[in-house]
Amino acid sequence: MELPPSHHAATRAAALAACYLSYRRGSPWRGLALQAVRSGRRQDIDGVGRKYYLELVLEDVVDKDSTVNCTAEVLHHLGNKNIAPDVQFTIEGELKNTDEADNMFYNRIKSLEKELVAENIPDNHGNISPEMEPIRLLAWVASGYVIWQNSTENTKFQLAQIKHVKQVKRSDEYLEFDYIILLHEMVSQLSPPGRYYCQTGQR
């Protein structure tokens, strides 16, 4: 069944696909977010679940003028809310290269005398210091995984705030951060009870 791009079910599936893409393709200087739904179609598959076929426009969280088209398929399994939706995607074109900026972030964190610790990003006024922007984008990546794992056909999650982040001390060349994040559920306009703990790393 064809769905208007503004249809609630299409926008929820598209938002989930965007979070999954950010988890798969994000970096300290690349976060992907849904800009627009170009088309949507829904198919009921007997004994399996409900599948959405979507055409999306994604924007870079840092540079909103940088966009990319994407097709995605999202399958919500029938009756079992403990199974994460299946998401398949194809990006049309190339994502903006962030290798140089990512390496600068890596070298800056590695040069710190003490492990990084921060909280409340953004603050209660919505402000983010420039040096915390890549920390926020890594949380965007990690939250993409959390959202994917916890989404249903009737939810639409968004990262609201990093409550706490701490760099994990390691003896190898990798960076690792432990996050406590706050999610906002856009359908109910509530923040789910409890805190979500997630972990991300970079080299």
Secondary structure, DSSP 8 states (H G I E B T S, - for coil): -EE-TT-HHHHHHHHHHHHHHHHHH-BTTB-EEEEEEEEEEEEEETTTEEEEEEEEEEEESS-TT-EEEEEEEEEEESS-TTS--EEEEEEES-----HHHHHHHHHHHHT-SS--EEEEES-TTS---GGGHHHHHHHHHHHHHHHHHH--TT--EEEEEEEEEEE---SSS-EEEEEEEEEEETTTTB--SS-EEEEEEE-
